[in-house]
Amino acid sequence: MVGFVEKNGVLHCDDVALPVIAAEVDTPVYVYSAAHIRAQYDALAGAMVKALPETRQPMLCYACKANSNLAVLKVLQAQGSGLEIVSEGELHRGLAAGFDAGRIVATGVGKQDSEIAVCLDKGIHQFNVESLPELENIQAIAAQMDKSADVVFRLNPNVSGGGHHKISTGRARDKFGISVERIFEAFEMAQGMSHINALGLSMHIGSQVSTVETFEDAFKKLAGIVTDIRAAGHEITRLDIGGGFPIIYNEEDLLDFDAYANWVNEIIEPLGTEIIMEPGRYLVGNGGALLTEVLYVKETSDRDFLVIDAAMNDLIRPTLYDAYHGIEAVENRDAQERVYDVVGPICETGDTFSQERSLPEMARGDLAVIKSAGAYGFCMASNYNTRPLPAEVLVDGDQFTVIRKRQTYQEIIDKDIIPEWL
Ligand SMILES: Cc1ncc(COP(=O)(O)O)c(C=O)c1O
């Protein structure tokens, strides 16, 4: 068993007891299982191997917005992954982790001139273009640099997918992608552009999409549009079908990958294009947890609070999306259950990880984990309340290493400048 499992009454990450990490690195700390991440990659790649011909395997481009620590990137790069980036920062991280630029795709609605230029200079696989003004801008920058830009157009298929309205990205009202009507205009425009190769389409409909029918609908729309665009005389040689695969936070349904892969084989494969996918959360989400210590048990006339040393600045998903995260005691896991609100130290009522959660009775100094925190956890952390960014640790079997040091107060304060005139 890999990931977060109980052994001899103590919660471990793979073969490392979590109290050992807390003693050495302190809390709060993100802990990731390399073995879990590898297993997730292999499960997804394996489903595609089963369903699709050997010569038509997709390039899996890990959407590193989910977790962009260099060591995590390295684990996935070593598994054979490509990379999806949304910023120049993520490009630099990817290259530093050893990804070949030719296996990197750049998405995002607001690509800056400098980001486009660096991507062109490094020779990335493609830009996933999100608007016509962006296309004009890429053409202008590529012409200036005398480079040619491979692009696909991100289709907004007007499909509602995703576990929360803030993570749905494929509806007409969302800021992402180009509507069907304007996609034709985009191909027409690109034809007259000297430094643009328009190669195909991309699509990403949202996150935590657990119903295979949602993908089936979106694929059918995509295939119909490919046929129409080809009929209009344009070549389509690449299709990027996005990510959005769910993990279990609480009692969600998992996507039936075999059914998904079969739809890819039935609808996308016959189109004869290169296939790209952009999985993020699925690869890393359940492979990480935020390890934290109980500061106080605060009993009030209304309820009992477990005040922990992790806060919304470390993990914002519960505050931002009302997201559910499992919480478990690390030791004394058989203790009598009590009902707590689990809260952080920040001066916001929203700094609440769970309400009325039944947990083994805990006391000051006890350790707990907030589970499923490997995706959209550390990478969304902030310095709110001048709290340092937490440390990150990677476990592999029975070894562990700090893969990001805890930020110091000096590092935070040093960035501020008091003007001489004050
Ligand atoms: C364009 C694009 N691709 C891929 C992803 C990854 O999504 P997920 O983590 O749900 O797989 C996202 C997430 O926001 C995205 O915006």
The ligand as an ORCA input file, in Angstrom:
! r2SCAN-3c Opt
* xyz 0 1
  C      -6.084     24.307    -19.377
  C      -6.051     23.374    -18.229
  N      -5.585     22.134    -18.407
  C      -5.525     21.241    -17.388
  C      -5.933     21.586    -16.116
  C      -5.833     20.559    -15.029
  O      -7.061     20.251    -14.492
  P      -7.158     19.069    -13.418
  O      -6.217     19.388    -12.328
  O      -8.570     19.101    -12.974
  O      -6.811     17.825    -14.141
  C      -6.438     22.859    -15.879
  C      -6.891     23.243    -14.541
  O      -7.299     24.319    -14.229
  C      -6.501     23.786    -16.962
  O      -6.943     25.014    -16.787
*
